Amino acid sequence: MSKQKPKHVNRRDAGTPDLSRRSFLTSAGTIGVVAALEARDVKAESQPADQTSTDNRPGTAPLAMRINGKEYQLRIDPRTTLLDCLREIVHLTGTKKGCDHGQCGACTVHVNGRRVNSCLSLALMHEGDEITTVEGLGTPGALHPMQAAFIAHDAYQCGYCTSGQIMSAVALLKEPCGPEDADVKELMSGNICRCGAYTNIVAAIQQVRKT
């Protein structure tokens, strides 16, 4: 007695979805776009921080600072770093969060004219201080000379460290520094460029120092 071969079942006829690579990627892409649009809509609905914060939640503390020439009256969590205050509360995102441990210099800002790593400092420590971020140095139509020099010398690649590099470089102009490239490298050693654009960075700084 011969055995009867099992009848081939067409997956489409059986009601099983035809999940091809193309349909999978199309579906995944659609989901990604929808998620991005939803995130965009949520962001659009959130209101940007004004110069005065009305956050009166229990446990927050008042903070008055002058940032890029504007007065800010804020209420913040006492644990907030200066970096997170600038980025998340005041929405000045030019200051970058790199290592968050004071080792890379991407978060460098000026406090009363001196450069500091904003990730290592609590915002409440700067009551009444004058804070300058990269947004306060210049505008697209009126660049700070250091910003213009960085562009002229291609002193960046990915650009993530660039704002911190520029803030340190501007502060260096007012600090005791010898004339040689090695002197500049020493004073800029707290700012790491993972792309390795150090030669161009030094060239940009030296151009501004000479002019």
Beta strands, then each sheet from edge to edge (+ up, - down):
strand 1: 61-67
strand 2: 70-76
strand 3: 108-111
strand 4: 114-117
strand 5: 130-132
sheet 1: 2+ 1- 5- 3+ 4-
end
